[in-house]
Each structure stands twice: as C-alpha cells, then as structure tokens.
Amino acid sequence: MLNGARYLPATLASVRSQTHPRIEHVIVDGGSTDGTLDLLRAASGVVWTSGPDSGMYDAINRGLGRAGGEILAYQNADDRYASEDAVAAVVEVFGAHPEVDVVYGDFRYVGPDGGALEEVRAPGFDARRLRRHNFVPPHSTFVRRRVVHGQGLWLDPALRFAGDWEWFLRIAAAGGRFHHLPRVLSEFRRHAASTTSTIGWRAKLAEWRLVCGRHGISLGRLVLHEAVVEPVLRRARSRR
C-alpha cells in the first residue's frame, strides 16, 4: 500500500475484529508520507515494514513471503472484510475440503464513506470462463500456503492491475482446485484515487494484451466483456 491513511483504519479494524483465533496480519507499505506510518506504529497485533517496492504485486509477494500461516490472503489499504466471521468461514471450508487450493467468495462495492453500493455474486469455478475474464475477486480470495511457497506460484510483480487474474490463470493451469463460497467476504471501495479508477484504457489494453498473449487467450473476447458485458451487468445489478 502507499499513502492509504484515509481508509487504513477501517481495513485494520476489519482484520482485528475477525473471530478466528489465529490470524497473522502482515502489512507492507511502499514508503507512505501521509500519516500511514503513525497509524501502523499505533496498531496492535500487526507486523509491518515500509520502504520502496516495484508496485502492488511486488508488495503483495513480500507480504505473502513473510506470512507463516497455512492459509494466505491479502487486502488493499482501502478494502476490508465484510463481516467478523469471514476468515472463520473460509477456514471451515478449507478444513472440510483438504483437496481445495483456493477458496473465493462474493464481494460488495462500497463508496468513499463506506456505504453499500452493490453486491457482486461470483459464479462457481470454471477454468474456461476464467480464460474469458476474471470473475474471482482477489480481495475475497484465500490460497493455501502450499500453492505459493510450495509450488512457487507468486504474483507477477511486473504487472500493475491484472496480476491477480494472471495469478489465478497460472494456479488453474497448474491443476489448482478452486472452491466458491457463496457469501460476501469483503468490501471493495470505489473512490477517485483507487488504482482501478486511475488506470486508463491504454494501460489496461497493454497489460491485457501481455496476459492474453502469455496464456493464449483472446484479447478481443476479454475487451468485449470488460467494455460491454460488465457495464450492462453492473447497470442490471444497480436496478435490483
């Protein structure tokens, strides 16, 4: 994260309030200058570091690398878990399904003030569908340690915004088993300064082209979904 002081307290609180008794919270800061470090110094139960990084996915890799648990997940500084038992619910799924490598849930969009905007229900996992577009919400996703530390499936630090989709594609290609938990696990904050809002279409197309070429995916089909299908679905959800 970088200069996320405005929303960081809500993220910290959402992790601290989890009912699961064994949670390790590792924070990787990119060298913030907005008061973030003061918040981290005052926060209880966190391990943190601050310094330059190569981007969001490099920071995530550093956090995952420092984590000692058997189940790994990450949140951006402006997102948060949606309920106090979100982590406990995921741990229960992993316990009941030892063959599963990745558990993902649904999510809710919230505004700058934290007010609910809309809920997005993810479908059950389909590797072919994942090759058309990313329907696995990264902020509602949990991965077994063996996938990252054991198989060496880290995120690509050279990517800027599509790294989670590319990561899921590699996990699926390696035989990873995904399981959908049909409940809202996290809240994704929409605001003017977010990475999603500030990256333009030219940069998106360049990165999508790279990921699609790497995995033999149709760029045209992806762009059709992102530019046409997803906006239509978003409008339909907003009318409910």
KEKE-639586 format. One record per residue: residue in one letter; x, y, z of N, C-alpha, C, O, CB in turn. Coordinates in steps of 0.1 Angstrom, whole numbers, plus 5000, padded with zeros to 4 digits. Glycine has a CB too. Layout:
% residues N
AXYZXYZXYZXYZXYZ/...
END
This chain:
% residues 240
M500849885000500050005000500950125000502150125004499050005012/L500350244996501150364996500150484999499150494991501850384982/N500450555009499650675013498150635014497250705008499850785003/G497850535022496450495023495850525037494950455042496350345021/A496350635043495950665057494450695058493850665069496750785062/R493850745048492450775049491550655052490650665060491950845036/Y491850545045490950425047491550315055490950225059490550375033/L492850325058493550225065492950185078492850065081494950265067/P492450275087491850235100490750135098490650045106491350355107/A489950155088488850055086489349915082488749815086487850105075/T490449915074491049785070491649715082491349605084492049805059/L492349795090492949735102491849685112492049575117493749845110/A490749755113489649715122489049595117488649505125488649825124/S488849575104488249465098489049335100488449225102487949485083/V490349345101491149225103491149205118491049085123492649255098/R491349305126491449295141490149235147490249165157491749425147/S489049255140487749215146487349065142486349015147486649305141/Q488249005134487848865130487848775142488648775151488948815120/T486848685141486548595153487548475152487748405163485148545152/H488148445141489148335141490248365150490848475149489648305126/P490648265159491648305169493048315165493848365173491548195180/R493448265153494848265149494948345136494848285125495348125148/I495248475137495448555125496748635126497048695136494248655123/E497548625115498748695115498548805104498248785093499948605111/H498748935108498449045099499849115096500449185104497549155106/V500249095084501549145078501149265069500349245060502349045071/I501749375071501549495063502749545056503849555063500949615072/V502749555043503849605035503549745030502649755021504249505024/D504249845034503949985030505050025020506249995022503850075042/G504650105010505650135000506450265003507150314994504950154987/G506350315015507150435018506150555019506450665014508150465008/S505050535026504050645027504550765035505350755043502750585034/T503950885031504251005037503051085042503151205045505051095028/D501951015043500651075047500151045061498951075063499651035037/G500950995069500450965083500250815084499850765095499251035086/T500450735074500250585075501150525085500650445093500450525061/L502350565085503350505095502950535109503150445118504750565092/D502350645112501950675126500750585129500750535141501450825127/L499850555120498850455122499350315125498950245134497850455111/L500350285117500950145119501750135132501650035139501950115107/R502350235136503050235149502150215161502450155171503950365151/A500950275159499950265170499050145169498350115179499050395170/A499150075158498249955156498749835164499949815165498149915141/S497849765170498249645178498049515169497149515161497349635191/G498949425172498749295166499149285151498749195144497449245167/V500049385146500449375132501949375132502649425140499849505125/V502449315121503849315117503949405105503249365095504449175115/W504749505104504749585092506249625088507149625097503949715095/T506349665076507549715071507249825061506149835055508349605064/S508149925059507950035050509150055042510250065047507450155057/G509050075029510150105020509750095006508650045003511350015023/P510650134997510250134982510049994978510649894982511450194974/D509049984968508849854962508649874947508649984942507549784968/S508449764939508249774925506749784921506449764909508949654918/G505849804930504449804927503649724936504149654945504249764912/M502349724933501349654942501649504944501649454955499949674937/Y501949434932502149294933503449254939503549144945501949224919/D504449334938505749314945505449324960505949244968506749414940/A504649424964504349434978503549314984503849274995503649564981/I502649274976501849154980502749034981502648954991500749124970/N503649014972504548904973505448904986505648804992505548894961/R505849024989506649045001505849005014506348945023507149195002/G504549055014503749015025503548865026503548805037502449085024/L503148805014502948655014504248585018504148475025502448615001/G505348645014506648575018506948575033507548485038507748645010/R506548685039506748695054505648615062505948595074506748835058/A504548585056503448515063503848375067504548305059502148515055/G503548335079503848205084502648105084502847985087504448205097/G501448155081500348065082500147975070500847985060499148155083/E499147885071498847785061497847835051497647775040498447655067/I497147945054496148005045496548155044496748225054494647985051/L496648195031497148325029496048415021495248355014498448325020/A496048545024495148635017495648775018496548795026493648625024/Y495148865010495648995011494449095008493449065002496749025001/Q494549215014493649325012494449455009495549465014492749345025/N493949535000494449664998494049755010493149725017493949724985/A494749865011494549955023493250025023492750075033495650065023/D492550025011491250085011490049985010488950025009491150174999/D490349855012489349755012489249695026490049725035489649645002/R488249605028488149555042487249425041486549395032487449655051/Y487349345052486449225053485049265057484949365064487049125063/A484149195051482749245053482049205066481049265069481949185041/S482649105072481949055085483049005094484148965090480848955082/E482748985107483748945117484048795115485148755120483248975130/D483248715109483448575107483848535093483848415090482248495111/A484348635085484748605071485848505071485748405064485048725064/V486948525078488048435078487648305084488048195079489248495086/A486948305095486548175101485748085091485847965091485648195114/A484848155083484048075073484948015063484647905059483048165067/V485948085059486848035048487747915054487947815048487748145043/V488247935066488947825073488147705074488647595072489447875087/E486847715077486047595078485947525065485947405064484647645083/V485847595054485747535040487047465037487047345033485547645030/F488147525040489447455038489547325046490047225042490647555041/G489047335059489147215067488247105062488646985063488747255081/A487147135056486247035051486646985037486246875033484847095050/H487547055030487947015017489447025016489947125010487247115006/P490146925021491646935021492246935006493346975004492246815028/E491446894997491846894983491847034976492447054966491046794975/V491147124982490947264977492147344979492747344990489747324982/D492647424969493747504970493447654972494147734978494647494958/V492247694966491847834966490347844970489547764964492047904952/V490047924979488647954983488348104980489148184984488347914998/Y487248124972486948264969485448284972484648194971487248304955/G485048404976483648434979483148554970483748584960483548474993/D482148614975481548724968482048854974482748854984479948724968/F481648974969482049094975481049204973480049194965483449144969/R481249314980480349424979481149554976482149584982479549444993/Y480649634966481149764964480649864974479549854978480849814949/V481549944980481150054989481750184984482750184976481650025003/G481150294988481650424984482750474993483150405002480450524984/P483150594990484250654998483950665013484850645022484550794993/D482650675016482250685030481950545036481550535048481050775032/G482050445029481850305033480450255031480150145035482150295048/G479550345026478150305024478050205012478750205002477350425020/A477150105014477049995004476450044991475550134991476149885010/L477050004980476650034967475949914960474849934955477850084958/E476649804958476049694952476849564956478049574959476049704936/E476249454955476849324958477149254944476249254935476049234967/V478249184944478549104932478748964936479648924944479949164925/R477948874930477948734933478848664923478548674911476548674933/A479848604927480748524918480148394914479448334922482148504924/P480448344902479948214898480848104904481948124909479848204883/G480347984903481147864906482347864896482347914886480347734905/F483447794901484647804893484547724880484047614879485847744901/D485047784869485047724856486347784849486447894846483747764847/A487347694847488647734841488447794828489247884824489547614841/R487547744820487347804807486747954808487148034800486347724798/R485847974817485348104819486448204824486448314820484148104829/L487348154833488448234838489348284826489948384827489248154848/R489348204816490148244804489448354796490048414787490448124795/R488248384798487448484791487548614799487648724793486048444789/H487548604812487648724821487848684835487548564839486348824819/N488248774844488448734858487248754866486748864868489648814864/F486648644871485448654879485748624894484948614902484348564874/V487048594896487448564910487948694917488948744913488648454910/P487248744927487548874933488848854942488648774952486448924941/P489948914939491148894947491048924962491548854971492248964942/H490249024965490049074979489148974987489048994999489549214980/S488548884980487648784987488248644984487548544985486248784982/T489548634982490248504979491248464989492048554994490848514965/F491348334992492248285001492948164995492348084988491548245015/V494248154997495048054990495847975000496448035010495948114979/R496047844998496847765007498347805005498747834994496647615004/R499047795016500447825016501247745005502147784999501047805029/R500847615004501547524995501547574981502447534973500947384996/V500547644977500447694963501547794961502147794950499047754960/V501747884970502747994969504147954972505047954964502348114977/H504247914985505647874990506047734985507247714982505647875005/G505147644983505547514978505747504963506747454959504447414983/Q504747554956504747544941505447664935505747664923503447524936/G505747764943506347884937505547964928505948034919507547844929/L504147964931503248044922503048184929502048204936501947964921/W503948274927503848404932503248494922503148454910505248464936/L502748614926502248704916503348774908504448774913501448824923/D503048814896504048874887504249024891503249104889503648864872/P505349054897505549194902505649304891505549424894506749204910/A505749254878505849354867504549404863504449504856506549284855/L503449344867502149384863501649494873502049504884501149264863/R500649574868500149684876498749664881498449704892500249814867/F497849604873496449584878495849454875494849414881495649694872/A496449374865495849244861496649134867496449014863495849234846/G497449154877498249054883497548944890497948824890499249114892/D496348974896495648874903494948774893495048654895494448944911/W494448834882493848744871494948654866494748534864493248824860/E496148704863497248624857497648524867498048414863498348714853/W497648554880497948464891497048344891497448234892498048534904/F495748374891494748274891494848184878494648064879493348334892/L495148244867495348164855496448064857496347944853495548254843/R497548104862498648014865498347904875498747794873499948094869/I497647944885497247844895496347744889496547624891496547914907/A495347784881494447694875495247604865494947484864493347764867/A496147664857496947584847497747474854498047374848497747674839/A498147504867499047414874498147304881498747214888499847484884/G496847304879496047204885495347244898494747164905496747084887/G495547374902494947414914493447404914492747424904495347554917/R492847364926491447344927490847464934491247504945491147214935/F489847524928489147644933487747604939487147514934488947754922/H487347674949486047644955485347784958485947874964486147564969/H484147794954483447924956482547914969481747814970482447954944/L482748004978481948014990480848124988481248244987482848045003/P479648084986478548184983478148274994477048274999477348114977/R479048364998478748475007479648585005480848575001478748415022/V479248705009480048825008481148825018480948815030479248955009/L482448825014483548815023484248945024484948975035484548715018/S484249035014484949155015484249275009483249255002486349145009/E484749395012484149515006485249584998486349615003483449605017/F484949624986485849684977485449834975484249864971485849614963/R486249924979485950064980486150134966487250134961486750134991/R485150204961485250284949485550424954484750484961483950274941/H486650484948486950624951487850674940488450594933487550644965/A487950804939488650864927490050834926490650834916488451014927/A490750804938492150784938492550634937493750604937492750834950/S491650544936491950404935492650364922492550434912490650314937/T493450254923494150214911493150184900493450214888494950084914/T492050124903491050094892490550214885490350214873489850014899/S490450324893489850444887490950524880490550604870489350534898/T492250514883493250604877493950544865494550614858494250634888/I493850414863494550344852493650364840492450324840494850204855/G494150424829493450444817493350324808493950224811494050554809/W492450334798492250224789493550184781493650064778491150254779/R494350274778495550244770496450144779496950044773496350364766/A496650184791497450104800496849964802497449864803497750174813/K495449964804494749834806494949744794495249624795493249864808/L494749804782494949724770496349664768496449554764494549804757/A497349744771498649694770498949574780499549484776499649814774/E498449584792498649484801497749354798498249244799498349524816/W496549384794495749274789496349194778496349074777494349314786/R496849274768497549214757498649124761498849014756498049324747/L499449164771500549094776500048964783500648854780501349174786/V499048974791498548854798497848754788498148634789497548894809/C497148804779496448724769497448654761497348534758495448804761/G498548724756499548654748500248544756500648444750500548754743/R500448574769501248474777500448344779500948234780501548534791/H499048354779498248244782497448194770496548104771497348274793/G497648254758496948214746495448244747494548154743497148064744/I495048364752493748404754493348504744494148584740493548454768/S492048504740491548604730491448744737490648764746490248564725/L492248844732492148974737490849044734490249114742493349064732/G490349014722489049074717487949024726487049114730488749034703/R487848904730486748854739486848924752485848954758486848704740/L488048934758488249004771487749144770487049194779489748994775/V488249224760487849364758486349374757485649464763488549424746/L485649284749484249284748483549274761482549344764483749174739/H484049184770483449164783483649284792482649334798484049044790/E484849344792485149454801484449584796484049664804486649474801/A484349604783483849724778482349724775481749834775484549764765/V481749604774480349594770479549514780478649564787480149544756/V479949394782479149304791479149344805478149354811479749154790/E480349374811480349414825479649534828478949544838481849424830/P479749644820478849764823477449734822476649784830479249874813/V476949644813475549614812475149534825474049564831475249524800/L475949444829475649364842475649464854474849444863476749254844/R476549554854476549654865475349734866474749754877477849744864/R474849774854473549854854472449764858471549814865473349914840/A472449644854471349554858471349524873470249524880471449414851/R472549514879472549494894472149614901471449604912474049454898/S472449734896472049854903470549874903470049954911472749974896/R469849814894468349824894467649734903466449754906467849804880/R468349634909467749544917467349604931466849534939468649424920/
END
